Amino acid sequence: MEPHPEETPDFSAFSKMRRIPLDPESVIGRELLDGFAEFDESFTGHSRIWAVVVKLIGLTAMCSKAVIDLEKQVIELRRELRSRDKA
């Protein structure tokens, strides 16, 4: 007897994204890839509809955090460049 279609694990490409080669200095990219994969794998066996909705919310939050982290780094670099220009 096969499992109910809604209970079938929802595997996606997120866990495969960990194979993407990144620069050794990549911090935020690595956090995103690992976070996406771990988040995706945590929903194995849950209702597919529920998992999709929660994944969308969670992945949106992860992307938002990554953008904020990148912006902080850009702001720091701008400040550093401005201080060099003034010196």
Distance bins in CASP14 RR format, pairs under 12 A and 6 or more apart:
PFRMAT RR
TARGET T0000
AUTHOR 0000-0000-0000
RMODE 2
METHOD distances of the structure
MODEL  1
1 7 0 0 0 0 0 1 0 0 0 0 0
2 8 0 0 0 0 1 0 0 0 0 0 0
3 9 0 0 0 0 1 0 0 0 0 0 0
3 45 0 0 0 0 1 0 0 0 0 0 0
3 47 0 0 0 0 0 1 0 0 0 0 0
3 48 0 0 0 0 0 1 0 0 0 0 0
4 45 0 0 0 0 0 1 0 0 0 0 0
4 47 0 0 0 0 1 0 0 0 0 0 0
4 48 0 0 0 0 1 0 0 0 0 0 0
5 45 0 0 0 0 0 1 0 0 0 0 0
5 47 0 0 0 0 0 1 0 0 0 0 0
5 48 1 0 0 1 0 0 0 0 0 0 0
5 49 0 0 0 0 0 1 0 0 0 0 0
6 45 0 0 0 0 1 0 0 0 0 0 0
6 46 0 0 0 0 1 0 0 0 0 0 0
6 47 1 0 1 0 0 0 0 0 0 0 0
6 48 1 0 1 0 0 0 0 0 0 0 0
6 49 1 0 0 1 0 0 0 0 0 0 0
6 50 0 0 0 0 1 0 0 0 0 0 0
6 51 0 0 0 0 1 0 0 0 0 0 0
6 52 0 0 0 0 0 1 0 0 0 0 0
7 43 0 0 0 0 0 1 0 0 0 0 0
7 44 0 0 0 0 0 1 0 0 0 0 0
7 45 1 0 0 1 0 0 0 0 0 0 0
7 46 0 0 0 0 1 0 0 0 0 0 0
7 47 1 0 0 1 0 0 0 0 0 0 0
7 48 1 0 0 1 0 0 0 0 0 0 0
7 49 0 0 0 0 0 1 0 0 0 0 0
7 50 0 0 0 0 0 1 0 0 0 0 0
7 51 0 0 0 0 0 1 0 0 0 0 0
8 43 0 0 0 0 0 1 0 0 0 0 0
8 44 0 0 0 0 1 0 0 0 0 0 0
8 45 1 0 0 1 0 0 0 0 0 0 0
8 46 0 0 0 0 0 1 0 0 0 0 0
8 47 0 0 0 0 1 0 0 0 0 0 0
8 48 1 0 0 1 0 0 0 0 0 0 0
8 49 0 0 0 0 0 1 0 0 0 0 0
8 51 0 0 0 0 0 1 0 0 0 0 0
9 15 0 0 0 0 0 1 0 0 0 0 0
9 40 0 0 0 0 0 1 0 0 0 0 0
9 41 0 0 0 0 1 0 0 0 0 0 0
9 42 0 0 0 0 0 1 0 0 0 0 0
9 43 0 0 0 0 1 0 0 0 0 0 0
9 44 1 0 1 0 0 0 0 0 0 0 0
9 45 1 0 1 0 0 0 0 0 0 0 0
9 46 0 0 0 0 1 0 0 0 0 0 0
9 47 0 0 0 0 0 1 0 0 0 0 0
9 48 0 0 0 0 1 0 0 0 0 0 0
9 51 0 0 0 0 1 0 0 0 0 0 0
10 39 0 0 0 0 0 1 0 0 0 0 0
10 40 0 0 0 0 1 0 0 0 0 0 0
10 41 0 0 0 0 0 1 0 0 0 0 0
10 42 0 0 0 0 0 1 0 0 0 0 0
10 43 1 0 0 1 0 0 0 0 0 0 0
10 44 1 0 0 1 0 0 0 0 0 0 0
10 45 1 0 0 1 0 0 0 0 0 0 0
10 46 1 0 0 1 0 0 0 0 0 0 0
10 47 0 0 0 0 1 0 0 0 0 0 0
10 48 1 0 1 0 0 0 0 0 0 0 0
10 49 0 0 0 0 1 0 0 0 0 0 0
10 50 0 0 0 0 1 0 0 0 0 0 0
10 51 1 0 1 0 0 0 0 0 0 0 0
10 52 1 0 0 1 0 0 0 0 0 0 0
10 53 0 0 0 0 0 1 0 0 0 0 0
10 54 0 0 0 0 0 1 0 0 0 0 0
10 55 0 0 0 0 1 0 0 0 0 0 0
11 37 0 0 0 0 0 1 0 0 0 0 0
11 40 1 0 0 1 0 0 0 0 0 0 0
11 41 0 0 0 0 1 0 0 0 0 0 0
11 43 0 0 0 0 1 0 0 0 0 0 0
11 44 1 0 0 1 0 0 0 0 0 0 0
11 45 0 0 0 0 0 1 0 0 0 0 0
11 48 0 0 0 0 0 1 0 0 0 0 0
11 51 0 0 0 0 0 1 0 0 0 0 0
11 55 0 0 0 0 0 1 0 0 0 0 0
12 36 0 0 0 0 1 0 0 0 0 0 0
12 37 0 0 0 0 1 0 0 0 0 0 0
12 39 0 0 0 0 0 1 0 0 0 0 0
12 40 1 0 1 0 0 0 0 0 0 0 0
12 41 0 0 0 0 1 0 0 0 0 0 0
12 43 0 0 0 0 1 0 0 0 0 0 0
12 44 0 0 0 0 0 1 0 0 0 0 0
12 48 0 0 0 0 0 1 0 0 0 0 0
12 51 0 0 0 0 1 0 0 0 0 0 0
12 52 0 0 0 0 1 0 0 0 0 0 0
12 55 0 0 0 0 1 0 0 0 0 0 0
12 56 0 0 0 0 0 1 0 0 0 0 0
12 59 0 0 0 0 0 1 0 0 0 0 0
13 19 0 0 0 0 0 1 0 0 0 0 0
13 20 0 0 0 0 0 1 0 0 0 0 0
13 33 0 0 0 0 0 1 0 0 0 0 0
13 36 0 0 0 0 1 0 0 0 0 0 0
13 37 0 0 0 0 1 0 0 0 0 0 0
13 40 0 0 0 0 1 0 0 0 0 0 0
14 20 0 0 0 0 0 1 0 0 0 0 0
14 32 0 0 0 0 1 0 0 0 0 0 0
14 33 0 0 0 0 1 0 0 0 0 0 0
14 34 0 0 0 0 1 0 0 0 0 0 0
14 35 0 0 0 0 1 0 0 0 0 0 0
14 36 1 0 1 0 0 0 0 0 0 0 0
14 37 1 0 1 0 0 0 0 0 0 0 0
14 38 0 0 0 0 1 0 0 0 0 0 0
14 39 1 0 0 1 0 0 0 0 0 0 0
14 40 1 1 0 0 0 0 0 0 0 0 0
14 41 1 0 0 1 0 0 0 0 0 0 0
14 42 0 0 0 0 0 1 0 0 0 0 0
14 43 0 0 0 0 0 1 0 0 0 0 0
14 44 0 0 0 0 0 1 0 0 0 0 0
14 51 0 0 0 0 0 1 0 0 0 0 0
14 55 0 0 0 0 1 0 0 0 0 0 0
14 58 0 0 0 0 0 1 0 0 0 0 0
14 59 0 0 0 0 1 0 0 0 0 0 0
14 62 0 0 0 0 0 1 0 0 0 0 0
15 33 0 0 0 0 1 0 0 0 0 0 0
15 34 0 0 0 0 0 1 0 0 0 0 0
15 35 0 0 0 0 0 1 0 0 0 0 0
15 36 0 0 0 0 1 0 0 0 0 0 0
15 37 1 0 1 0 0 0 0 0 0 0 0
15 38 0 0 0 0 1 0 0 0 0 0 0
15 39 0 0 0 0 1 0 0 0 0 0 0
15 40 1 0 1 0 0 0 0 0 0 0 0
15 41 1 0 1 0 0 0 0 0 0 0 0
15 42 0 0 0 0 0 1 0 0 0 0 0
15 43 0 0 0 0 0 1 0 0 0 0 0
15 44 0 0 0 0 1 0 0 0 0 0 0
16 33 0 0 0 0 1 0 0 0 0 0 0
16 36 0 0 0 0 0 1 0 0 0 0 0
16 37 0 0 0 0 1 0 0 0 0 0 0
16 40 0 0 0 0 1 0 0 0 0 0 0
16 41 0 0 0 0 0 1 0 0 0 0 0
17 29 0 0 0 0 1 0 0 0 0 0 0
17 30 0 0 0 0 0 1 0 0 0 0 0
17 32 0 0 0 0 1 0 0 0 0 0 0
17 33 1 0 1 0 0 0 0 0 0 0 0
17 34 0 0 0 0 1 0 0 0 0 0 0
17 35 0 0 0 0 1 0 0 0 0 0 0
17 36 1 0 0 1 0 0 0 0 0 0 0
17 37 1 0 0 1 0 0 0 0 0 0 0
17 38 0 0 0 0 0 1 0 0 0 0 0
17 39 0 0 0 0 0 1 0 0 0 0 0
17 40 0 0 0 0 1 0 0 0 0 0 0
17 41 0 0 0 0 0 1 0 0 0 0 0
17 59 0 0 0 0 0 1 0 0 0 0 0
18 29 0 0 0 0 0 1 0 0 0 0 0
18 30 0 0 0 0 1 0 0 0 0 0 0
18 31 0 0 0 0 0 1 0 0 0 0 0
18 32 0 0 0 0 0 1 0 0 0 0 0
18 33 1 0 1 0 0 0 0 0 0 0 0
18 34 1 0 0 1 0 0 0 0 0 0 0
18 35 0 0 0 0 1 0 0 0 0 0 0
18 36 0 0 0 0 1 0 0 0 0 0 0
18 37 1 0 1 0 0 0 0 0 0 0 0
18 38 0 0 0 0 1 0 0 0 0 0 0
18 40 0 0 0 0 0 1 0 0 0 0 0
18 41 0 0 0 0 0 1 0 0 0 0 0
19 33 0 0 0 0 1 0 0 0 0 0 0
19 34 0 0 0 0 0 1 0 0 0 0 0
19 37 0 0 0 0 1 0 0 0 0 0 0
20 26 0 0 0 0 1 0 0 0 0 0 0
20 29 0 0 0 0 1 0 0 0 0 0 0
20 30 0 0 0 0 1 0 0 0 0 0 0
20 32 0 0 0 0 0 1 0 0 0 0 0
20 33 1 0 0 1 0 0 0 0 0 0 0
20 34 0 0 0 0 0 1 0 0 0 0 0
20 36 0 0 0 0 0 1 0 0 0 0 0
20 37 0 0 0 0 0 1 0 0 0 0 0
21 29 0 0 0 0 0 1 0 0 0 0 0
21 30 0 0 0 0 0 1 0 0 0 0 0
21 33 0 0 0 0 0 1 0 0 0 0 0
22 28 0 0 0 0 1 0 0 0 0 0 0
22 29 1 0 0 1 0 0 0 0 0 0 0
22 30 1 0 1 0 0 0 0 0 0 0 0
22 31 0 0 0 0 0 1 0 0 0 0 0
22 32 0 0 0 0 1 0 0 0 0 0 0
22 33 1 0 0 1 0 0 0 0 0 0 0
22 34 0 0 0 0 0 1 0 0 0 0 0
23 29 0 0 0 0 1 0 0 0 0 0 0
23 30 0 0 0 0 1 0 0 0 0 0 0
24 30 0 0 0 0 1 0 0 0 0 0 0
25 73 0 0 0 0 0 1 0 0 0 0 0
26 32 0 0 0 0 1 0 0 0 0 0 0
26 33 0 0 0 0 1 0 0 0 0 0 0
26 34 0 0 0 0 0 1 0 0 0 0 0
26 66 0 0 0 0 0 1 0 0 0 0 0
26 70 0 0 0 0 0 1 0 0 0 0 0
27 33 0 0 0 0 0 1 0 0 0 0 0
27 34 0 0 0 0 0 1 0 0 0 0 0
27 66 0 0 0 0 0 1 0 0 0 0 0
27 69 0 0 0 0 1 0 0 0 0 0 0
27 70 0 0 0 0 0 1 0 0 0 0 0
27 72 0 0 0 0 0 1 0 0 0 0 0
27 73 0 0 0 0 1 0 0 0 0 0 0
28 34 0 0 0 0 0 1 0 0 0 0 0
28 35 0 0 0 0 0 1 0 0 0 0 0
28 62 0 0 0 0 0 1 0 0 0 0 0
28 63 0 0 0 0 0 1 0 0 0 0 0
28 65 0 0 0 0 1 0 0 0 0 0 0
28 66 1 0 1 0 0 0 0 0 0 0 0
28 67 0 0 0 0 1 0 0 0 0 0 0
28 68 0 0 0 0 0 1 0 0 0 0 0
28 69 1 0 1 0 0 0 0 0 0 0 0
28 70 1 0 0 1 0 0 0 0 0 0 0
28 71 0 0 0 0 0 1 0 0 0 0 0
28 72 0 0 0 0 0 1 0 0 0 0 0
28 73 0 0 0 0 1 0 0 0 0 0 0
28 74 0 0 0 0 0 1 0 0 0 0 0
29 35 0 0 0 0 1 0 0 0 0 0 0
29 36 0 0 0 0 1 0 0 0 0 0 0
29 37 0 0 0 0 0 1 0 0 0 0 0
29 62 0 0 0 0 0 1 0 0 0 0 0
29 63 0 0 0 0 0 1 0 0 0 0 0
29 65 0 0 0 0 0 1 0 0 0 0 0
29 66 1 0 0 1 0 0 0 0 0 0 0
29 67 0 0 0 0 0 1 0 0 0 0 0
29 69 0 0 0 0 1 0 0 0 0 0 0
29 70 0 0 0 0 1 0 0 0 0 0 0
30 36 0 0 0 0 0 1 0 0 0 0 0
30 37 0 0 0 0 0 1 0 0 0 0 0
30 66 0 0 0 0 0 1 0 0 0 0 0
31 37 0 0 0 0 0 1 0 0 0 0 0
31 38 0 0 0 0 0 1 0 0 0 0 0
31 39 0 0 0 0 0 1 0 0 0 0 0
31 62 0 0 0 0 1 0 0 0 0 0 0
31 63 0 0 0 0 0 1 0 0 0 0 0
31 65 0 0 0 0 1 0 0 0 0 0 0
31 66 1 0 0 1 0 0 0 0 0 0 0
31 69 0 0 0 0 1 0 0 0 0 0 0
31 70 0 0 0 0 0 1 0 0 0 0 0
32 38 0 0 0 0 0 1 0 0 0 0 0
32 39 0 0 0 0 0 1 0 0 0 0 0
32 58 0 0 0 0 0 1 0 0 0 0 0
32 59 0 0 0 0 1 0 0 0 0 0 0
32 61 0 0 0 0 0 1 0 0 0 0 0
32 62 1 0 0 1 0 0 0 0 0 0 0
32 63 1 0 0 1 0 0 0 0 0 0 0
32 64 0 0 0 0 0 1 0 0 0 0 0
32 65 0 0 0 0 1 0 0 0 0 0 0
32 66 1 0 1 0 0 0 0 0 0 0 0
32 67 0 0 0 0 0 1 0 0 0 0 0
32 69 0 0 0 0 1 0 0 0 0 0 0
32 70 0 0 0 0 0 1 0 0 0 0 0
33 39 0 0 0 0 0 1 0 0 0 0 0
33 40 0 0 0 0 0 1 0 0 0 0 0
33 59 0 0 0 0 0 1 0 0 0 0 0
33 62 0 0 0 0 0 1 0 0 0 0 0
33 66 0 0 0 0 0 1 0 0 0 0 0
34 40 0 0 0 0 0 1 0 0 0 0 0
34 41 0 0 0 0 0 1 0 0 0 0 0
34 62 0 0 0 0 0 1 0 0 0 0 0
34 66 0 0 0 0 0 1 0 0 0 0 0
35 41 0 0 0 0 1 0 0 0 0 0 0
35 42 0 0 0 0 1 0 0 0 0 0 0
35 55 0 0 0 0 0 1 0 0 0 0 0
35 58 0 0 0 0 1 0 0 0 0 0 0
35 59 0 0 0 0 1 0 0 0 0 0 0
35 61 0 0 0 0 0 1 0 0 0 0 0
35 62 1 0 0 1 0 0 0 0 0 0 0
35 63 0 0 0 0 0 1 0 0 0 0 0
35 65 0 0 0 0 0 1 0 0 0 0 0
35 66 0 0 0 0 0 1 0 0 0 0 0
36 42 0 0 0 0 0 1 0 0 0 0 0
36 43 0 0 0 0 0 1 0 0 0 0 0
36 55 0 0 0 0 1 0 0 0 0 0 0
36 58 0 0 0 0 1 0 0 0 0 0 0
36 59 1 0 0 1 0 0 0 0 0 0 0
36 60 0 0 0 0 0 1 0 0 0 0 0
36 61 0 0 0 0 0 1 0 0 0 0 0
36 62 1 0 0 1 0 0 0 0 0 0 0
36 63 0 0 0 0 1 0 0 0 0 0 0
36 66 0 0 0 0 0 1 0 0 0 0 0
37 43 0 0 0 0 0 1 0 0 0 0 0
37 44 0 0 0 0 0 1 0 0 0 0 0
37 55 0 0 0 0 0 1 0 0 0 0 0
37 59 0 0 0 0 0 1 0 0 0 0 0
37 62 0 0 0 0 0 1 0 0 0 0 0
38 44 0 0 0 0 0 1 0 0 0 0 0
38 55 0 0 0 0 0 1 0 0 0 0 0
38 58 0 0 0 0 0 1 0 0 0 0 0
38 59 0 0 0 0 0 1 0 0 0 0 0
38 62 0 0 0 0 0 1 0 0 0 0 0
39 51 0 0 0 0 0 1 0 0 0 0 0
39 54 0 0 0 0 1 0 0 0 0 0 0
39 55 1 0 0 1 0 0 0 0 0 0 0
39 56 0 0 0 0 0 1 0 0 0 0 0
39 57 0 0 0 0 0 1 0 0 0 0 0
39 58 1 0 0 1 0 0 0 0 0 0 0
39 59 1 0 0 1 0 0 0 0 0 0 0
39 60 0 0 0 0 0 1 0 0 0 0 0
39 61 0 0 0 0 1 0 0 0 0 0 0
39 62 1 0 0 1 0 0 0 0 0 0 0
39 63 0 0 0 0 0 1 0 0 0 0 0
40 46 0 0 0 0 0 1 0 0 0 0 0
40 51 0 0 0 0 1 0 0 0 0 0 0
40 52 0 0 0 0 0 1 0 0 0 0 0
40 54 0 0 0 0 0 1 0 0 0 0 0
40 55 1 0 0 1 0 0 0 0 0 0 0
40 56 0 0 0 0 0 1 0 0 0 0 0
40 58 0 0 0 0 0 1 0 0 0 0 0
40 59 0 0 0 0 1 0 0 0 0 0 0
40 62 0 0 0 0 0 1 0 0 0 0 0
41 51 0 0 0 0 0 1 0 0 0 0 0
41 55 0 0 0 0 0 1 0 0 0 0 0
42 51 0 0 0 0 1 0 0 0 0 0 0
42 54 0 0 0 0 1 0 0 0 0 0 0
42 55 0 0 0 0 1 0 0 0 0 0 0
42 58 0 0 0 0 0 1 0 0 0 0 0
43 49 0 0 0 0 0 1 0 0 0 0 0
43 50 0 0 0 0 1 0 0 0 0 0 0
43 51 1 1 0 0 0 0 0 0 0 0 0
43 52 0 0 0 0 1 0 0 0 0 0 0
43 53 0 0 0 0 0 1 0 0 0 0 0
43 54 1 0 0 1 0 0 0 0 0 0 0
43 55 1 0 0 1 0 0 0 0 0 0 0
43 56 0 0 0 0 0 1 0 0 0 0 0
43 57 0 0 0 0 0 1 0 0 0 0 0
43 58 0 0 0 0 0 1 0 0 0 0 0
43 59 0 0 0 0 0 1 0 0 0 0 0
44 51 0 0 0 0 1 0 0 0 0 0 0
44 55 0 0 0 0 0 1 0 0 0 0 0
45 51 1 0 0 1 0 0 0 0 0 0 0
46 52 0 0 0 0 1 0 0 0 0 0 0
46 53 0 0 0 0 0 1 0 0 0 0 0
46 54 0 0 0 0 1 0 0 0 0 0 0
46 55 0 0 0 0 1 0 0 0 0 0 0
47 53 0 0 0 0 1 0 0 0 0 0 0
47 54 0 0 0 0 1 0 0 0 0 0 0
47 55 0 0 0 0 0 1 0 0 0 0 0
48 54 0 0 0 0 0 1 0 0 0 0 0
48 55 0 0 0 0 0 1 0 0 0 0 0
49 55 0 0 0 0 0 1 0 0 0 0 0
49 56 0 0 0 0 0 1 0 0 0 0 0
50 56 0 0 0 0 0 1 0 0 0 0 0
50 57 0 0 0 0 0 1 0 0 0 0 0
51 57 0 0 0 0 0 1 0 0 0 0 0
51 58 0 0 0 0 0 1 0 0 0 0 0
51 59 0 0 0 0 0 1 0 0 0 0 0
52 58 0 0 0 0 0 1 0 0 0 0 0
52 59 0 0 0 0 0 1 0 0 0 0 0
53 59 0 0 0 0 0 1 0 0 0 0 0
53 60 0 0 0 0 0 1 0 0 0 0 0
54 60 0 0 0 0 0 1 0 0 0 0 0
54 61 0 0 0 0 0 1 0 0 0 0 0
55 61 0 0 0 0 0 1 0 0 0 0 0
55 62 0 0 0 0 0 1 0 0 0 0 0
56 62 0 0 0 0 0 1 0 0 0 0 0
56 63 0 0 0 0 0 1 0 0 0 0 0
57 63 0 0 0 0 0 1 0 0 0 0 0
57 64 0 0 0 0 0 1 0 0 0 0 0
58 64 0 0 0 0 1 0 0 0 0 0 0
58 65 0 0 0 0 1 0 0 0 0 0 0
59 65 0 0 0 0 0 1 0 0 0 0 0
59 66 0 0 0 0 0 1 0 0 0 0 0
60 66 0 0 0 0 0 1 0 0 0 0 0
60 67 0 0 0 0 0 1 0 0 0 0 0
61 67 0 0 0 0 0 1 0 0 0 0 0
61 68 0 0 0 0 0 1 0 0 0 0 0
62 68 0 0 0 0 0 1 0 0 0 0 0
62 69 0 0 0 0 0 1 0 0 0 0 0
63 69 0 0 0 0 0 1 0 0 0 0 0
63 70 0 0 0 0 0 1 0 0 0 0 0
64 70 0 0 0 0 0 1 0 0 0 0 0
64 71 0 0 0 0 0 1 0 0 0 0 0
65 71 0 0 0 0 0 1 0 0 0 0 0
65 72 0 0 0 0 0 1 0 0 0 0 0
66 72 0 0 0 0 0 1 0 0 0 0 0
66 73 0 0 0 0 0 1 0 0 0 0 0
67 73 0 0 0 0 0 1 0 0 0 0 0
67 74 0 0 0 0 0 1 0 0 0 0 0
68 74 0 0 0 0 0 1 0 0 0 0 0
68 75 0 0 0 0 0 1 0 0 0 0 0
69 75 0 0 0 0 0 1 0 0 0 0 0
69 76 0 0 0 0 0 1 0 0 0 0 0
70 76 0 0 0 0 0 1 0 0 0 0 0
70 77 0 0 0 0 0 1 0 0 0 0 0
71 77 0 0 0 0 0 1 0 0 0 0 0
71 78 0 0 0 0 0 1 0 0 0 0 0
72 78 0 0 0 0 0 1 0 0 0 0 0
72 79 0 0 0 0 0 1 0 0 0 0 0
73 79 0 0 0 0 0 1 0 0 0 0 0
73 80 0 0 0 0 0 1 0 0 0 0 0
74 80 0 0 0 0 0 1 0 0 0 0 0
74 81 0 0 0 0 0 1 0 0 0 0 0
75 81 0 0 0 0 0 1 0 0 0 0 0
75 82 0 0 0 0 0 1 0 0 0 0 0
76 82 0 0 0 0 0 1 0 0 0 0 0
76 83 0 0 0 0 0 1 0 0 0 0 0
77 83 0 0 0 0 0 1 0 0 0 0 0
77 84 0 0 0 0 0 1 0 0 0 0 0
78 84 0 0 0 0 0 1 0 0 0 0 0
78 85 0 0 0 0 0 1 0 0 0 0 0
79 85 0 0 0 0 0 1 0 0 0 0 0
79 86 0 0 0 0 0 1 0 0 0 0 0
80 86 0 0 0 0 0 1 0 0 0 0 0
80 87 0 0 0 0 0 1 0 0 0 0 0
81 87 0 0 0 0 0 1 0 0 0 0 0
END
